[in-house]
């Protein structure tokens, strides 16, 4: 599994749906698996996974929708985290051909 980190953090509130601004394309290091050079985030439905830590078991999975606004991919997703304690979590977002990962601060 290729673990690629998106270079931004997101604050997530218990009370409202979330939108996340994504890079259109995430460049990968030259030695990436199978010579893949980038991850694309295209409009449409995407799988979103939530983890406590990157190497921990997945807490839950849901779906979100990426739309393009002014050429910027925006992920809209409802993360049902109400029962989870506040703190930092890792979110995986399906891209082409791999997931990209970012941290969120759950308040």
MARBA-3410 file (N, C-alpha, C, O; in Angstrom, 1 decimal):
107
0.9,-1.2,0.0,0.0,0.0,0.0,0.9,1.2,0.0,1.8,1.3,0.8 ~ 0.6,2.2,-0.9,1.4,3.4,-1.0,0.7,4.4,0.0,-0.5,4.7,-0.2 ~ 1.5,5.0,0.9,0.9,6.0,1.8,1.5,7.3,1.4,2.7,7.6,1.6 ~ 0.6,8.2,0.9,1.0,9.5,0.5,0.3,10.5,1.3,-0.9,10.5,1.5 ~ 1.0,11.5,1.8,0.5,12.5,2.7,0.2,13.8,2.0,1.0,14.3,1.3
-1.0,14.3,2.1,-1.4,15.6,1.6,-0.9,16.6,2.6,-1.0,16.4,3.8 ~ -0.3,17.7,2.1,0.3,18.7,3.0,-0.6,19.8,3.5,-0.4,21.0,3.2 ~ -1.7,19.4,4.1,-2.6,20.3,4.8,-3.3,19.7,5.9,-3.5,18.4,5.9 ~ -3.8,20.4,6.8,-4.6,19.9,7.9,-6.0,20.5,7.8,-6.2,21.6,7.3 ~ -7.0,19.9,8.4,-8.4,20.3,8.3,-8.9,20.2,9.7,-8.7,19.2,10.4
-9.6,21.3,10.2,-10.3,21.2,11.5,-11.8,20.8,11.2,-12.5,21.3,10.3 ~ -12.2,19.7,11.9,-13.5,19.2,11.7,-14.4,19.4,13.0,-13.9,19.2,14.1 ~ -15.6,19.9,12.7,-16.5,20.2,13.8,-17.5,19.0,13.9,-17.8,18.4,12.9 ~ -18.1,18.8,15.1,-19.1,17.8,15.3,-20.4,18.2,14.6,-21.3,17.3,14.4 ~ -20.6,19.5,14.4,-21.9,19.9,14.1,-22.2,20.2,12.6,-23.4,20.6,12.3
-21.3,20.1,11.7,-21.6,20.5,10.3,-20.8,19.6,9.3,-19.8,19.0,9.6 ~ -21.4,19.5,8.1,-20.7,18.7,7.0,-19.4,19.4,6.7,-19.3,20.6,6.9 ~ -18.5,18.7,6.2,-17.1,19.2,5.9,-16.9,19.4,4.4,-17.3,18.5,3.6 ~ -16.1,20.4,4.0,-15.6,20.5,2.7,-14.1,20.6,2.8,-13.5,21.3,3.7 ~ -13.4,19.9,1.9,-11.9,19.9,2.0,-11.4,20.3,0.6,-11.8,19.7,-0.4
-10.5,21.3,0.5,-9.9,21.7,-0.8,-8.7,20.8,-1.0,-7.8,20.7,-0.2 ~ -8.8,20.1,-2.1,-7.7,19.1,-2.5,-6.8,19.7,-3.6,-7.2,20.6,-4.3 ~ -5.6,19.2,-3.7,-4.8,19.5,-4.8,-5.4,18.8,-6.0,-5.9,17.7,-5.9 ~ -5.3,19.4,-7.2,-5.8,18.7,-8.4,-5.0,17.4,-8.6,-5.5,16.4,-9.1 ~ -3.7,17.5,-8.4,-2.8,16.3,-8.6,-1.7,16.4,-7.5,-1.2,17.4,-7.1
-1.4,15.2,-7.0,-0.4,15.1,-5.9,0.8,14.3,-6.5,0.7,13.2,-6.8 ~ 1.9,15.0,-6.6,3.1,14.4,-7.1,3.7,13.4,-6.1,3.6,13.6,-4.9 ~ 4.3,12.3,-6.7,4.9,11.3,-5.9,6.4,11.2,-6.1,6.9,11.7,-7.1 ~ 7.1,10.7,-5.1,8.6,10.6,-5.3,8.9,9.7,-6.4,8.2,8.8,-6.8 ~ 10.1,9.9,-7.0,10.5,9.1,-8.2,10.6,7.6,-7.9,10.4,6.8,-8.9
10.8,7.1,-6.7,10.8,5.7,-6.4,9.4,5.1,-6.0,9.4,4.1,-5.4 ~ 8.4,5.8,-6.3,7.0,5.4,-5.9,6.7,4.0,-6.6,7.2,3.7,-7.6 ~ 5.8,3.3,-5.9,5.4,2.0,-6.4,5.0,2.0,-7.8,4.2,2.8,-8.3 ~ 5.5,1.0,-8.6,5.1,0.8,-10.0,5.4,2.0,-10.9,4.8,2.1,-12.0 ~ 6.3,2.9,-10.5,6.6,4.0,-11.3,5.5,5.1,-11.4,5.6,6.0,-12.3
4.5,5.0,-10.6,3.4,6.0,-10.7,4.0,7.3,-10.2,4.7,7.4,-9.2 ~ 3.7,8.4,-11.0,4.2,9.7,-10.7,3.3,10.7,-10.0,3.8,11.7,-9.4 ~ 2.0,10.4,-9.9,1.1,11.3,-9.3,-0.3,10.6,-9.0,-0.6,9.6,-9.5 ~ -1.0,11.3,-8.1,-2.4,10.8,-7.8,-3.3,12.0,-8.2,-3.0,13.1,-7.9 ~ -4.3,11.6,-9.0,-5.3,12.6,-9.5,-6.5,12.5,-8.6,-7.0,11.5,-8.3
-7.1,13.7,-8.3,-8.4,13.8,-7.6,-9.4,14.4,-8.6,-9.5,15.6,-8.8 ~ -10.2,13.5,-9.3,-11.1,13.9,-10.3,-12.5,14.0,-9.7,-12.8,13.4,-8.7 ~ -13.4,14.8,-10.4,-14.8,15.0,-9.9,-15.5,13.6,-9.9,-15.2,12.7,-10.7 ~ -16.4,13.5,-8.9,-17.2,12.2,-8.8,-17.2,11.7,-7.4,-16.7,12.4,-6.5 ~ -17.7,10.5,-7.2,-17.8,10.0,-5.9,-16.5,9.3,-5.5,-15.9,8.6,-6.3
-16.1,9.5,-4.2,-14.8,8.9,-3.8,-15.0,8.3,-2.4,-15.8,8.7,-1.6 ~ -14.2,7.3,-2.1,-14.2,6.6,-0.9,-13.4,7.4,0.1,-12.3,7.9,-0.3 ~ -13.8,7.6,1.3,-13.1,8.3,2.4,-13.0,7.4,3.6,-14.0,6.9,4.1 ~ -11.8,7.1,4.0,-11.5,6.3,5.2,-11.0,7.1,6.3,-10.3,8.1,6.1 ~ -11.4,6.8,7.6,-10.9,7.5,8.7,-10.1,6.5,9.7,-10.6,5.5,10.0
-9.0,7.0,10.1,-8.1,6.2,11.0,-7.7,7.1,12.2,-7.7,8.3,12.1 ~ -7.4,6.4,13.3,-6.9,7.2,14.4,-5.4,7.6,14.2,-5.0,8.7,14.4 ~ -4.7,6.7,13.6,-3.3,6.9,13.2,-3.1,6.2,11.9,-3.8,5.3,11.5 ~ -2.1,6.6,11.1,-2.0,6.1,9.7,-1.8,4.6,9.7,-2.3,4.0,8.8 ~ -1.1,4.0,10.7,-0.9,2.6,10.7,-1.9,1.8,11.5,-1.6,0.6,11.8
-2.9,2.4,11.9,-3.9,1.8,12.8,-5.1,1.2,11.9,-5.1,1.5,10.7 ~ -5.9,0.4,12.5,-7.1,-0.1,11.9,-8.0,1.0,11.5,-8.2,2.0,12.2 ~ -8.7,0.8,10.3,-9.7,1.8,9.9,-10.8,1.9,10.9,-11.4,0.8,11.3 ~ -11.2,3.1,11.2,-12.4,3.3,12.2,-13.7,3.2,11.4,-14.6,2.5,11.9 ~ -13.8,3.8,10.2,-14.9,3.7,9.4,-14.6,4.2,8.0,-13.6,4.9,7.8
-15.5,3.9,7.1,-15.4,4.3,5.7,-16.7,4.9,5.3,-17.8,4.5,5.7 ~ -16.7,5.9,4.4,-17.9,6.6,3.9,-17.6,7.0,2.5,-16.5,6.7,2.0 ~ -18.5,7.7,1.9,-18.3,8.3,0.5,-18.5,9.8,0.6,-19.2,10.3,1.4 ~ -17.7,10.4,-0.3,-17.8,11.9,-0.5,-17.8,12.2,-2.0,-17.6,11.3,-2.8 ~ -18.1,13.4,-2.3,-18.2,13.8,-3.7,-17.2,14.9,-3.9,-17.1,15.9,-3.2
-16.4,14.7,-5.0,-15.4,15.8,-5.4,-16.1,16.6,-6.5,-16.5,16.0,-7.5 ~ -16.1,17.9,-6.4,-16.6,18.8,-7.5,-15.4,19.7,-7.8,-14.5,19.9,-6.9 ~ -15.4,20.3,-8.9,-14.4,21.2,-9.3,-14.9,22.6,-9.3,-15.9,22.9,-10.1 ~ -14.4,23.5,-8.5,-14.8,24.9,-8.4,-13.6,25.8,-8.8,-12.6,25.8,-8.1 ~ -13.7,26.4,-10.0,-12.6,27.2,-10.4,-11.3,26.4,-10.6,-10.2,26.9,-10.5
-11.5,25.1,-11.0,-10.3,24.3,-11.2,-9.7,23.6,-10.0,-8.8,22.9,-10.1 ~ -10.3,23.9,-8.8,-9.9,23.4,-7.5,-10.8,22.2,-7.1,-12.0,22.5,-7.0 ~ -10.3,21.0,-7.0,-11.1,19.9,-6.5,-11.5,20.1,-5.0,-10.7,20.4,-4.2 ~ -12.8,20.0,-4.8,-13.4,20.2,-3.4,-14.1,19.0,-3.0,-15.1,18.6,-3.7 ~ -13.7,18.4,-1.9,-14.4,17.2,-1.4,-15.4,17.6,-0.4,-15.1,18.3,0.6
-16.7,17.1,-0.6,-17.8,17.3,0.4,-18.1,16.0,0.9,-18.3,15.0,0.2 ~ -18.0,15.9,2.3,-18.2,14.6,2.9,-18.7,14.8,4.3,-18.4,15.8,5.0 ~ -19.6,13.9,4.7,-20.1,13.9,6.1,-19.4,12.8,6.9,-19.6,11.7,6.6 ~ -18.6,13.3,7.8,-17.8,12.3,8.7,-18.6,12.1,10.0,-18.8,13.1,10.8 ~ -19.1,11.0,10.2,-19.9,10.7,11.4,-19.0,10.3,12.6,-18.8,9.1,12.9
-18.4,11.3,13.2,-17.4,11.2,14.2,-17.9,11.5,15.6,-17.1,11.6,16.5 ~ -19.2,11.7,15.7,-19.8,12.1,17.0,-19.4,11.3,18.2,-19.3,11.9,19.3 ~ -19.2,10.1,18.1,-18.9,9.2,19.2,-17.4,9.1,19.5,-17.0,8.6,20.6 ~ -16.6,9.6,18.6,-15.1,9.6,18.8,-14.6,10.7,19.6,-15.2,11.8,19.6 ~ -13.5,10.5,20.4,-13.0,11.5,21.2,-12.3,12.6,20.3,-11.9,12.3,19.2
-12.2,13.8,20.8,-11.5,14.9,20.1,-10.1,14.5,19.9,-9.5,13.7,20.7 ~ -9.5,15.1,18.9,-8.1,14.8,18.7,-7.7,14.8,17.2,-8.6,15.1,16.4 ~ -6.6,14.3,16.9,-6.1,14.2,15.5,-6.4,12.9,14.9,-6.2,11.8,15.6 ~ -6.9,12.9,13.7,-7.2,11.6,12.9,-6.6,11.7,11.5,-6.2,12.8,11.1 ~ -6.5,10.6,10.9,-6.0,10.5,9.5,-7.1,10.2,8.6,-7.9,9.2,8.9
-7.3,10.9,7.5,-8.3,10.6,6.5,-7.7,10.2,5.2,-6.8,10.9,4.7 ~ -8.1,9.1,4.6,-7.7,8.6,3.3,-8.7,9.0,2.3,-9.9,8.7,2.5 ~ -8.3,9.5,1.2,-9.3,9.9,0.1,-8.9,9.2,-1.2,-7.7,9.3,-1.6 ~ -9.8,8.5,-1.8,-9.4,7.7,-3.0,-9.1,8.7,-4.1,-9.9,9.6,-4.4 ~ -8.0,8.4,-4.8,-7.6,9.1,-6.0,-7.3,8.1,-7.0,-7.5,6.9,-6.9
-6.7,8.6,-8.1,-6.4,7.7,-9.2,-4.9,7.8,-9.4,-4.3,8.8,-9.8 ~ -4.1,6.7,-9.1,-4.6,5.4,-8.8,-4.6,5.0,-7.4,-4.9,3.8,-7.1 ~ -4.1,5.8,-6.4,-4.0,5.5,-5.0,-4.8,6.5,-4.1,-5.3,7.5,-4.6 ~ -4.9,6.1,-2.8,-5.4,7.0,-1.8,-4.4,8.0,-1.5,-3.2,7.8,-1.5 ~ -4.8,9.3,-1.2,-4.0,10.3,-0.6,-4.4,10.4,0.9,-5.6,10.2,1.2
-3.6,10.8,1.8,-3.9,10.9,3.2,-3.6,12.3,3.8,-2.6,12.9,3.3 ~ -4.4,12.7,4.7,-4.2,14.0,5.4,-4.6,13.8,6.8,-5.4,12.9,7.1 ~ -4.2,14.8,7.7,-4.6,14.7,9.1,-5.8,15.7,9.2,-5.8,16.7,8.5 ~ -6.6,15.4,10.2,-7.7,16.3,10.6,-7.7,16.5,12.1,-7.3,15.6,12.8 ~ -8.0,17.7,12.5,-8.2,17.9,14.0,-9.7,17.9,14.3,-10.4,18.8,13.8
-10.1,16.9,15.0,-11.5,16.8,15.4,-11.8,17.4,16.7,-11.2,17.1,17.7 ~ -12.7,18.5,16.7,-13.0,19.3,17.9,-14.3,18.9,18.5,-14.7,19.4,19.5
END
